[in-house]
Amino acid sequence: MLLLAALAMGVIAGLRTFTAPAAFFLTRGGIAGYILAVCAVGEYIADALPKIPPRTGFPSIAFRSLSGAITGWFIGSLGGVSAAIGGAIAGIIGALVGTFGGYHLRMAAIAKFGAVPAAILEDVIAIALAAMVMSQYSAYERSFHSYAKLVGCWQHGGC
């Protein structure tokens, strides 16, 4: 579950650099989520502009991979250090898939709908996927903590 969530958030980071970490930190509360959400909105606006460099070139691909790695690390950390490392790797792989796959899907959408509608469609897909993944991850995290509390109570003879 954790590696799949990290991979999926990596794909989202490949589509939109700030959406994956913004979604993760918004579910945690605090200022980081809001700052990243503002960055994500800025990215949505900037991405529709014609002067934005290609996502498959440097430094864009590096930032997308870093975003996937960081988000994957945090998601995987629920399972310990080795799962966090696996989450970071899955996040990078997902970011590369999202970067190149998103590029080809975006080009097809531009041919069919035009540049701005294609950008908006990609934004909506990234946001919807992030909301879906984080909803499932949050439910998993709650059940994980409930189980850990139950085991702790059992090991210590009751709560």
Long-range contacts (C-beta under 8 A, 24 or more apart in sequence): 1-137, 1-140, 2-75, 2-76, 2-78, 2-79, 2-83, 2-86, 2-87, 2-140, 3-76, 3-83, 3-86, 3-87, 3-90, 4-90, 5-75, 5-133, 5-136, 5-137, 5-140, 6-71, 6-72, 6-73, 6-75, 6-76, 6-86, 6-87, 6-88, 6-90, 6-91, 6-94, 7-72, 7-90, 7-91, 7-93, 7-94, 8-94, 8-129, 8-133, 9-68, 9-71, 9-72, 9-75, 9-91, 9-94, 9-130, 9-133, 10-68, 10-69, 10-71, 10-72, 10-90, 10-91, 10-92, 10-93, 10-94, 10-95, 10-96, 10-97, 10-98, 11-68, 11-94, 11-95, 11-97, 11-98, 11-101, 11-129, 12-94, 12-98, 12-126, 12-129, 12-130, 12-133, 13-64, 13-65, 13-67, 13-68, 13-71, 13-91, 13-94, 13-95, 13-98, 14-55, 14-64, 14-68, 14-94, 14-95, 14-96, 14-97, 14-98, 14-99, 14-100, 14-101, 14-102, 15-98, 15-99, 15-102, 15-122, 15-125, 15-126, 15-129, 16-40, 16-43, 16-44, 16-47, 16-122, 16-123, 16-126, 17-43, 17-60, 17-63, 17-64, 17-67, 18-42, 18-43, 18-67, 19-43, 19-126, 19-127, 19-130, 20-67, 20-68, 20-71, 20-91, 20-130, 21-67, 21-70, 21-71, 22-130, 23-127, 23-130, 23-131, 23-133, 23-134, 24-71, 24-74, 24-75, 24-134, 26-134, 27-134, 27-137, 27-138, 44-119, 44-123, 47-119, 47-122, 47-123, 48-115, 48-116, 48-119, 48-120, 50-115, 54-103, 55-99, 55-102, 55-103, 56-99, 56-100, 56-103, 60-99, 61-96, 61-99, 64-95, 64-98, 64-99, 65-92, 65-95, 65-96, 65-99, 67-91, 67-95, 68-92, 68-93, 68-94, 68-95, 68-96, 68-98, 69-95, 75-137, 78-140, 78-141, 78-144
